[in-house]
Amino acid sequence: MDSALDSVTHMPLKSLAGLGGANAAKLGSGTLAEIVEIYDPAYKQRMQIMTRTIMTDMIGLMTQLEPEIRDGLAHAYASKFDEKQLGELNAFFATPTGKAYAADSYVIMTSPEVTAKMQAFMPKMMQQMPAIIEKAKTATASLPAPRRYSDLTEAEKDKLAGLLGLSRADLDKKQAAKAAPRN
């Protein structure tokens, strides 16, 4: 998880904006990581602690879910492959049957037998998620809070403006508008 989050935050902002369909032409050459480091110097440590805390509890949930998913997969595989093919799958993708598996594996994972088991798990996960999030908050409570724009130094504001492809004046205006009370 850490490396996946890290790779996303090190993508250029232009790439991230483009993935979301936004017009990235005016963005600077910075990355999300550079922006986050300005606002929250403890971001990386905070995310590592939160990820470990959440994943620790998710392991318990997934352990509960695993037998149901295994059952759903067994039925799905049995409907797609014969006994000989199932034996050949043990040799992974080295056999022609392994190639057939690769071609159908996504269909199997989205089959009604498997998705029904996954859907049954969602209420359990949603029920436990507030406690998991609370644990993550507690685990990161010793870290300093992320900063607001008003907490940044002039140099950090200048750097942030450059990363976002904005003039400092435009960034100040946008931040002032966000901070203004709404009627």
Backbone bond lengths (Angstrom), bond angles and torsions (degrees), N, CA, C in turn:
res aa  C-N    CA-C-N  psi(-1)  N-CA   C-N-CA  omega(-1)  CA-C   N-CA-C  phi
1 M - - - 1.447 - - 1.516 110.29 -
2 D 1.328 116.25 -42.30 1.459 118.87 -178.93 1.520 111.32 -59.35
3 S 1.335 116.91 -44.69 1.456 118.84 -178.15 1.525 111.25 -69.76
4 A 1.323 117.97 -33.43 1.470 119.95 177.53 1.518 110.62 -66.14
5 L 1.334 117.35 -45.99 1.462 120.45 177.68 1.513 110.88 -63.37
6 D 1.331 115.65 -41.63 1.453 120.30 -178.91 1.528 111.16 -62.79
7 S 1.331 117.15 -41.14 1.464 119.09 -179.28 1.522 111.40 -67.06
8 V 1.321 117.72 -35.21 1.467 120.17 178.16 1.520 110.56 -67.99
9 T 1.325 116.76 -44.05 1.467 118.74 -177.02 1.520 112.29 -70.10
10 H 1.321 118.12 -17.77 1.462 120.49 178.41 1.525 113.12 -95.04
11 M 1.321 117.09 4.35 1.462 120.01 174.01 1.530 108.27 -74.21
12 P 1.318 117.77 143.80 1.469 118.73 175.51 1.528 110.32 -59.36
13 L 1.334 116.52 142.81 1.460 120.78 179.29 1.523 111.63 -54.65
14 K 1.330 115.72 -36.53 1.469 119.29 -179.65 1.527 110.35 -59.84
15 S 1.323 116.93 -38.86 1.469 120.44 178.96 1.519 111.04 -68.37
16 L 1.337 116.54 -44.39 1.465 119.96 179.02 1.514 111.40 -62.01
17 A 1.327 116.57 -44.36 1.466 120.19 179.73 1.521 110.28 -64.11
18 G 1.315 116.29 -40.15 1.462 120.23 178.90 1.512 112.14 -62.62
19 L 1.340 117.02 -37.60 1.470 120.45 177.36 1.519 111.15 -61.39
20 G 1.314 115.85 -34.28 1.463 120.65 -179.72 1.509 113.38 -86.43
21 G 1.327 117.26 0.63 1.452 120.89 178.86 1.519 113.84 83.46
22 A 1.320 117.22 7.80 1.464 120.33 -179.52 1.527 110.23 -81.16
23 N 1.318 115.23 156.69 1.459 121.03 175.36 1.523 107.74 -77.49
24 A 1.312 116.54 112.13 1.459 121.02 -174.74 1.520 112.48 -98.77
25 A 1.316 118.26 5.31 1.458 121.27 -173.63 1.519 112.89 -57.93
26 K 1.317 118.38 -35.17 1.457 120.84 -174.99 1.527 113.14 -90.36
27 L 1.315 117.66 -6.40 1.464 119.89 -178.84 1.518 110.64 -70.90
28 G 1.314 115.05 150.26 1.455 120.58 175.81 1.512 110.67 -77.28
29 S 1.325 114.79 -168.52 1.464 119.84 -175.44 1.525 112.75 -94.33
30 G 1.329 117.39 8.76 1.457 120.85 -176.32 1.510 114.04 -75.27
31 T 1.328 113.22 174.06 1.467 121.15 177.71 1.527 109.01 -115.70
32 L 1.313 115.45 163.41 1.454 120.74 176.21 1.527 110.08 -59.63
33 A 1.330 117.24 -38.29 1.466 121.06 179.86 1.524 110.75 -59.15
34 E 1.319 117.49 -41.55 1.461 120.31 -179.84 1.526 111.36 -64.27
35 I 1.313 116.75 -37.54 1.465 120.55 179.35 1.525 110.06 -71.29
36 V 1.315 116.42 -45.77 1.458 120.66 -178.81 1.526 110.60 -62.17
37 E 1.328 117.43 -38.51 1.466 120.68 179.80 1.527 111.68 -62.02
38 I 1.329 116.83 -29.95 1.460 120.08 177.54 1.522 109.80 -70.38
39 Y 1.306 116.99 -48.51 1.462 121.14 -178.10 1.518 113.43 -74.23
40 D 1.312 116.80 -36.06 1.460 120.50 -173.45 1.526 110.09 -139.58
41 P 1.335 116.90 87.32 1.469 119.17 -179.63 1.528 113.65 -57.79
42 A 1.326 117.78 -22.64 1.464 121.02 179.56 1.528 111.98 -95.97
43 Y 1.333 118.01 13.87 1.466 122.19 -174.79 1.532 112.36 -55.06
44 K 1.317 116.54 -50.56 1.465 119.07 -176.06 1.526 110.56 -61.22
45 Q 1.326 116.95 -45.62 1.457 121.17 178.04 1.531 110.29 -63.59
46 R 1.341 117.33 -41.82 1.466 121.92 179.37 1.535 109.76 -60.25
47 M 1.318 117.22 -45.82 1.462 120.78 -178.09 1.522 111.37 -67.58
48 Q 1.339 117.53 -37.66 1.462 119.81 177.87 1.528 110.63 -63.54
49 I 1.331 117.02 -44.45 1.465 120.75 179.89 1.529 110.12 -65.43
50 M 1.332 116.89 -45.09 1.460 120.08 -179.84 1.522 111.14 -63.38
51 T 1.330 116.91 -42.91 1.460 120.48 -179.54 1.518 110.55 -61.32
52 R 1.326 116.57 -46.88 1.463 119.42 -179.83 1.530 111.39 -64.18
53 T 1.330 116.73 -40.60 1.462 120.20 179.95 1.522 110.44 -64.42
54 I 1.317 116.64 -47.59 1.467 120.82 -179.61 1.521 110.44 -65.08
55 M 1.336 116.92 -45.42 1.457 119.58 -177.61 1.529 111.33 -64.46
56 T 1.336 117.87 -33.81 1.463 120.14 178.08 1.522 110.18 -59.56
57 D 1.322 116.44 -45.67 1.463 118.91 179.07 1.529 111.63 -74.11
58 M 1.318 117.38 -32.75 1.460 120.11 179.10 1.527 110.95 -65.54
59 I 1.332 117.08 -30.93 1.465 119.65 178.13 1.527 109.48 -60.07
60 G 1.320 116.63 -42.56 1.465 119.72 177.39 1.514 111.94 -62.54
61 L 1.330 116.13 -43.48 1.465 119.44 178.23 1.528 110.91 -64.08
62 M 1.315 115.84 -44.14 1.465 118.89 -178.43 1.525 110.93 -67.15
63 T 1.324 116.64 -32.55 1.464 120.07 176.37 1.526 109.87 -63.45
64 Q 1.338 116.63 -38.39 1.465 120.38 176.18 1.524 110.94 -66.46
65 L 1.323 116.24 -38.49 1.463 121.56 -176.23 1.524 112.82 -76.64
66 E 1.317 117.45 -30.18 1.461 121.99 -171.25 1.529 114.14 -52.95
67 P 1.327 120.33 -45.41 1.472 118.08 179.86 1.538 112.86 -61.54
68 E 1.315 116.39 -37.02 1.471 119.54 179.16 1.526 110.95 -68.20
69 I 1.320 116.35 -43.01 1.469 120.17 178.48 1.525 109.55 -64.81
70 R 1.326 116.44 -42.65 1.467 120.51 178.48 1.532 110.13 -58.16
71 D 1.334 116.93 -42.97 1.457 121.44 179.08 1.533 110.58 -63.24
72 G 1.335 115.64 -45.68 1.465 119.21 178.29 1.522 111.90 -61.51
73 L 1.335 116.37 -42.93 1.466 120.20 178.74 1.523 111.21 -65.43
74 A 1.324 117.16 -39.98 1.465 119.71 179.66 1.522 110.75 -59.36
75 H 1.334 116.18 -44.54 1.459 119.20 178.15 1.531 111.67 -66.03
76 A 1.319 115.62 -40.97 1.466 119.38 -179.68 1.530 111.13 -65.02
77 Y 1.347 116.47 -45.79 1.463 119.80 179.16 1.524 110.77 -63.88
78 A 1.324 116.82 -41.08 1.466 120.35 -179.52 1.522 110.96 -62.87
79 S 1.339 116.62 -29.76 1.467 118.11 179.20 1.525 112.02 -81.78
80 K 1.316 117.79 -16.14 1.471 121.86 -177.97 1.524 113.68 -102.60
81 F 1.349 118.05 -30.71 1.456 121.41 -173.05 1.524 110.63 -129.80
82 D 1.333 115.82 149.58 1.459 119.20 175.59 1.533 109.55 -87.92
83 E 1.339 116.28 176.48 1.463 120.89 -175.36 1.523 111.67 -60.52
84 K 1.327 116.40 -40.00 1.470 119.73 179.54 1.529 109.75 -63.44
85 Q 1.315 116.60 -44.82 1.462 119.55 179.45 1.526 111.54 -63.05
86 L 1.329 116.72 -40.39 1.458 119.45 178.61 1.526 111.01 -61.30
87 G 1.329 117.79 -38.83 1.465 121.29 176.34 1.520 111.48 -64.53
88 E 1.318 116.09 -41.49 1.467 119.76 179.72 1.529 111.78 -67.49
89 L 1.347 117.04 -28.68 1.463 119.44 177.50 1.520 111.80 -60.84
90 N 1.320 117.06 -26.27 1.461 120.42 177.78 1.527 111.28 -61.30
91 A 1.278 117.08 -23.75 1.463 120.88 176.88 1.525 110.73 -84.77
92 F 1.304 114.01 11.73 1.460 124.79 178.02 1.506 110.10 62.48
93 F 1.295 120.03 -133.95 1.461 121.65 -173.54 1.534 112.98 -95.33
94 A 1.320 117.76 14.71 1.463 120.76 -177.94 1.526 112.75 -77.67
95 T 1.317 118.71 -11.81 1.464 122.02 -177.01 1.522 110.35 -110.80
96 P 1.319 117.49 165.49 1.461 120.01 174.22 1.536 111.87 -59.48
97 T 1.309 116.32 -34.96 1.461 119.27 177.35 1.525 110.39 -66.35
98 G 1.312 116.95 -35.60 1.462 120.45 176.22 1.519 111.10 -59.42
99 K 1.328 115.65 -38.30 1.469 119.53 176.38 1.527 110.91 -66.91
100 A 1.328 116.29 -38.46 1.468 119.54 177.25 1.525 110.17 -63.77
101 Y 1.321 115.72 -39.92 1.462 120.12 176.31 1.524 110.65 -60.13
102 A 1.306 115.40 -47.02 1.468 119.20 -179.22 1.523 110.61 -58.93
103 A 1.316 116.12 -38.26 1.466 119.73 -179.13 1.523 111.89 -68.63
104 D 1.340 117.66 -31.34 1.466 121.12 -176.58 1.519 114.88 -105.16
105 S 1.322 118.03 -2.40 1.466 119.22 -172.71 1.525 112.65 -61.70
106 Y 1.305 118.08 -38.53 1.466 119.35 179.34 1.526 110.55 -66.65
107 V 1.307 116.76 -41.09 1.469 120.74 178.89 1.528 109.54 -61.25
108 I 1.317 116.08 -40.50 1.472 119.99 179.38 1.530 110.30 -64.26
109 M 1.322 117.27 -44.63 1.467 119.70 -178.87 1.526 112.37 -64.67
110 T 1.322 116.85 -22.59 1.465 120.04 179.21 1.525 112.00 -104.69
111 S 1.323 116.43 13.00 1.462 119.85 -179.32 1.526 109.79 -69.87
112 P 1.322 117.07 157.10 1.471 120.03 178.75 1.525 113.11 -57.78
113 E 1.325 117.64 -33.71 1.465 120.29 -179.56 1.530 111.72 -62.95
114 V 1.338 116.60 -40.08 1.465 120.65 -178.14 1.527 110.64 -82.34
115 T 1.324 117.37 -45.74 1.466 119.16 -177.48 1.524 111.74 -63.07
116 A 1.319 117.79 -32.16 1.464 120.31 177.09 1.532 110.32 -62.23
117 K 1.331 116.85 -41.46 1.468 120.74 178.94 1.533 110.46 -67.87
118 M 1.334 116.70 -38.84 1.468 120.78 178.85 1.528 110.26 -65.73
119 Q 1.313 116.62 -42.81 1.462 120.09 179.88 1.524 111.08 -64.39
120 A 1.318 116.84 -35.67 1.463 120.69 178.37 1.525 110.70 -66.13
121 F 1.320 117.54 -26.99 1.460 121.91 -179.30 1.529 112.39 -77.41
122 M 1.321 117.98 -29.34 1.463 121.31 -174.12 1.531 113.42 -55.32
123 P 1.323 120.58 -45.68 1.475 118.32 178.27 1.529 112.67 -59.45
124 K 1.333 117.38 -37.81 1.462 120.90 177.52 1.526 110.25 -62.41
125 M 1.311 115.52 -45.11 1.456 119.68 -178.81 1.529 110.50 -65.67
126 M 1.330 117.35 -45.21 1.462 120.71 -178.80 1.526 110.87 -64.76
127 Q 1.313 116.98 -33.47 1.464 120.98 178.44 1.526 110.63 -65.99
128 Q 1.309 117.45 -37.57 1.464 121.33 -176.92 1.529 113.43 -89.63
129 M 1.332 117.62 -15.25 1.457 120.50 -174.96 1.527 113.65 -60.37
130 P 1.343 121.33 -41.45 1.478 118.56 178.51 1.531 112.58 -57.73
131 A 1.318 117.61 -40.53 1.467 120.23 178.88 1.523 110.90 -67.58
132 I 1.319 116.76 -37.80 1.463 120.61 178.64 1.525 110.07 -65.27
133 I 1.331 116.91 -44.69 1.468 121.33 178.85 1.527 109.64 -63.05
134 E 1.310 117.44 -40.09 1.466 121.38 178.82 1.523 110.13 -61.89
135 K 1.332 117.06 -41.44 1.469 120.74 177.06 1.524 110.55 -61.82
136 A 1.336 116.49 -41.36 1.460 120.30 179.27 1.528 110.23 -63.95
137 K 1.330 117.51 -40.69 1.471 121.05 177.41 1.526 110.41 -62.62
138 T 1.322 116.19 -44.26 1.458 120.59 179.51 1.527 110.47 -63.09
139 A 1.320 116.34 -41.39 1.460 120.72 -178.84 1.525 112.33 -65.41
140 T 1.333 117.65 -27.23 1.461 120.81 -179.37 1.525 112.92 -103.26
141 A 1.331 117.18 5.46 1.466 121.15 -176.12 1.522 113.15 -60.30
142 S 1.316 118.46 -28.20 1.460 120.89 -178.71 1.525 112.81 -77.74
143 L 1.319 117.44 -11.47 1.467 120.20 178.99 1.523 109.68 -80.29
144 P 1.334 116.81 151.04 1.468 117.82 176.51 1.529 109.70 -65.91
145 A 1.316 115.80 147.95 1.466 120.60 178.93 1.527 109.16 -66.09
146 P 1.336 118.04 149.39 1.467 119.74 173.52 1.531 108.87 -58.81
147 R 1.303 115.17 148.93 1.463 119.40 -176.58 1.515 111.65 -86.97
148 R 1.335 114.76 158.28 1.463 121.80 172.83 1.518 107.58 -92.84
149 Y 1.304 116.07 166.56 1.463 120.83 178.32 1.524 110.49 -55.84
150 S 1.309 116.83 -39.36 1.467 120.68 -178.77 1.530 112.50 -66.38
151 D 1.327 117.87 -17.57 1.465 121.31 178.85 1.526 112.86 -84.13
152 L 1.332 117.06 -14.56 1.460 120.98 -174.54 1.523 111.27 -74.34
153 T 1.334 115.44 151.03 1.461 120.10 174.09 1.526 108.50 -75.85
154 E 1.304 115.75 166.25 1.474 119.96 178.19 1.528 110.17 -60.33
155 A 1.321 116.69 -40.59 1.474 120.22 179.62 1.526 110.85 -64.14
156 E 1.329 117.65 -39.88 1.464 120.63 178.48 1.521 111.21 -66.80
157 K 1.335 117.17 -38.01 1.468 120.62 176.80 1.521 110.52 -64.68
158 D 1.326 116.71 -40.88 1.466 120.57 177.61 1.525 110.60 -63.23
159 K 1.327 116.04 -44.34 1.471 120.61 179.43 1.525 110.33 -62.95
160 L 1.333 117.22 -44.57 1.457 122.07 179.22 1.525 110.67 -60.00
161 A 1.315 117.35 -43.94 1.465 120.84 178.46 1.526 110.05 -59.24
162 G 1.324 116.61 -44.70 1.471 119.97 178.62 1.512 112.68 -62.72
163 L 1.328 116.50 -42.09 1.466 120.48 179.46 1.525 111.30 -62.92
164 L 1.334 115.65 -34.43 1.461 120.34 -178.90 1.522 112.66 -87.34
165 G 1.320 117.15 -6.01 1.462 120.19 -179.87 1.518 112.14 73.27
166 L 1.336 116.73 29.76 1.456 121.91 -179.70 1.524 109.38 -116.60
167 S 1.313 115.24 157.21 1.456 117.56 169.43 1.516 106.75 -74.94
168 R 1.301 115.97 158.67 1.467 119.43 178.78 1.523 110.04 -62.08
169 A 1.330 116.88 -38.65 1.466 120.51 -179.91 1.528 110.60 -62.73
170 D 1.339 116.70 -43.08 1.469 119.84 179.26 1.534 110.95 -64.77
171 L 1.324 116.96 -41.18 1.458 119.94 178.60 1.525 110.37 -63.48
172 D 1.330 116.86 -43.52 1.472 120.21 178.17 1.530 110.40 -60.01
173 K 1.323 117.20 -41.93 1.472 120.91 179.58 1.528 110.66 -62.95
174 K 1.325 116.63 -45.51 1.463 120.41 -179.48 1.531 110.75 -62.79
175 Q 1.313 117.02 -41.13 1.452 120.47 -179.73 1.531 110.75 -69.19
176 A 1.324 116.64 -37.71 1.476 120.01 177.35 1.520 110.56 -64.37
177 A 1.326 116.75 -39.84 1.464 120.71 178.89 1.526 110.37 -64.84
178 K 1.327 117.77 -39.67 1.464 120.93 178.27 1.528 111.36 -65.98
179 A 1.326 116.47 -34.73 1.464 120.75 -176.48 1.521 112.96 -81.89
180 A 1.349 117.05 -17.55 1.455 120.50 -177.23 1.530 110.36 -66.43
181 P 1.341 116.74 138.84 1.474 118.67 178.33 1.526 110.68 -63.20
182 R 1.318 115.05 142.77 1.463 120.13 179.82 1.521 108.92 -97.03
183 N 1.318 115.41 142.53 1.479 119.98 179.92 1.494 111.19 -81.06
